[in-house]
C-alpha cells in the first residue's frame, strides 16, 4: 500500500475549516464572554476552539472594524453568506451598469459607495 494513500488517526481527527458565519458567531460569543469577565482560555474552550485561534480571530475582527470604520453591528451584517452574496452581486451589477455600459469607470463606482457610507439614510437602514 502506498504511504500517500494510507490513513492515519490524525487525519480523521482534524476539523474541517469553519464557515465565515460560524467564525463570526464564535467571535461574538467569545467577545461576550470576555465582557462578562470570563478568561480567554475558558471562553475559547467552552466554545470549542483553541485559545490562540480565538485570539487571532478577535484581533483580525478588531483590525477590520477599525479599518472599515463601521460599527460592529453593521460589520457583522455582512458575515452571513446570503448577505455577503448580495454584496458581491451588487458590486458586480454596479461595475456592469456604471463601468461597462455607461463609461462610468471605477472612480464613479467608488464615489457612489463612499456617498452611500456617508449618508445616514443608506447606512442606517
N, C-alpha and C positions, 0 to 999 in steps of 0.2 A: 504494500500500500504506500502511495506517495505521501510524504510527510506534509506537503502543502494542502492535501485534501483531508488529512486526518483531523478529527475534532478533539478538542481538549476541554476540560472542565471550565477553564477561564472564558472560553468563547461564549458558552451558554449563559454565564453569569453577567456578562456585560449588558448594560441597559442601552436601549435604542435612544437616539437623540430625542429630546423633548421638543414638542411643537412650540412655536413662538408664544401662543396664547397661554400654554401651560407654564412656561417660564415666567410670563408676566404675572400670572396668578400667584405663583410661588414667591416671586419678588414682593408682591403686595402683602402676602401673608407674613413673610419674614420681617418686612418693614413694620407691619402692625405689631407683631410680637416684640420687636425691639422697642417700639414706642411704649408698649405695656410694661417694659422693664425686664424682659427675658434676655438671656445672653444669646449671642450669635450662635454659639455651639448648640445650645438647647433648641433654639428655633429651627436651625438647619436640620438637626437630627429628627425633630418631630415632624418636619415636612419631607423627610426622605432624601435630603441632598447633603453633600459634604459641606463643611464649613467654608472651605476655600472657594467652592463653586458659588455658594450663596454670596460670599463677599465680592467675588468678581461680578456677579450679576447685579448686585446693588451698586457697585462702583460704576459699571457701564451705564446703568439706567440713570444714575445721577448725572453723569457726564452728558448723556444725550439730552436730558431735561434742561441742563444749563445751556448747552449749545443751541438747542432748538428754541428756547425762550417760551416754551409752552408750559402751562400749568400741568401737574401730574394727571389730573382727570382728563384733560384734553389729549395729553400724550398717550394715555392708556386707551383712549377711544380707538386708536388705530392698531392696537395689539390683537384684536380679534381677526381671524383670517378673512371673514366676509368684508369687514370694513377696510382692511388693507387691500383686498382685491378691488373694492370700489375705488380707492385712491389711485391704484395703478391704472384702472380703466379711465378714470377722469383725466389723469395726466396724459395718457395716450390720445384721448379724444381732443384735449387741448392742443397737443402737438399736431395732430392731423388737421384740425379745423383752422387753428390760427397760424401754425407754422407752415404747413404744406399747401393747403387750399387757398389761403389768403395772404401769403407772404408776410405774415406777422413776425416770424422769427422768434428765436428763443428769448430775446430781450423782452418782447411783449408778453410772452408767457410768464417769465419771471416777475415782471411788473404786475401782472394780474394776480399772481399768487401772493406777492407782497401786499397788495392792496386788500386782498381777502383776509390776510392775517391781521392787518391793522384795523380793519373795520370791525367794530364790535358786533354789528348785525350778522356778519359772516361767521365769526369765530364762536360766538356765544350760543349759537343755535344748536 
